[in-house]
Amino acid sequence: MKAHYNPDYQNILTCIFIPVQEWNSLKSEPSDIESAGAYQIPDWQKKIVLNRMEAFDAGLEDSLDLEEAMREIEKDL
């Protein structure tokens, strides 16, 4: 049995069916995503986030709800 790809009505891939043996093989192999160092955040990014959190806690920075943030992002695209 080979892999079977299922696109939706817009021809966008929505799922893939693979043989059980192949699935078991994939599950047993460690991936980069699961390895310890895969998501190391650089110190400079941590500092930016901490500064923003402190500014928000001090009332110096506003927040947006998700819908408003998405509208702002889409407007700039």
C-alpha positions, -999 to +999 in steps of 0.1 A: +000+000+000+012+035-009+005+068+008-029+082-002-034+120-004-068+136+001-073+172-012-104+192-005-126+209-031-100+236-037-073+210-042-057+218-009-042+188+009-063+180+039-050+146+050-026+118+041-032+081+048-001+060+052+005+024+059+005+014+096+041+001+093+053+034+080+033+052+108+049+030+135+083+037+120+077+075+121+065+073+157+095+054+169+121+078+154+129+109+174+122+141+154+140+174+156+108+189+170+109+166+200+146+169+206+158+190+235+174+219+217+148+223+189+131+254+203+159+274+219+148+310+221+176+336+217+183+358+247+176+390+227+141+377+219+135+368+256+145+404+266+120+419+241+092+398+254+100+405+290+102+443+283+068+442+266+053+422+295+067+447+320+053+476+300+019+460+298+019+453+335+028+489+342+000+501+320+023+515+294+013+492+265-022+482+253-033+448+241-055+438+212-080+410+211-073+383+185-099+395+160-086+431+161-050+419+158-058+398+128-076+427+111-045+449+116-022+422+102-045+415+072-048+452+065-010+455+060-008+425+037 
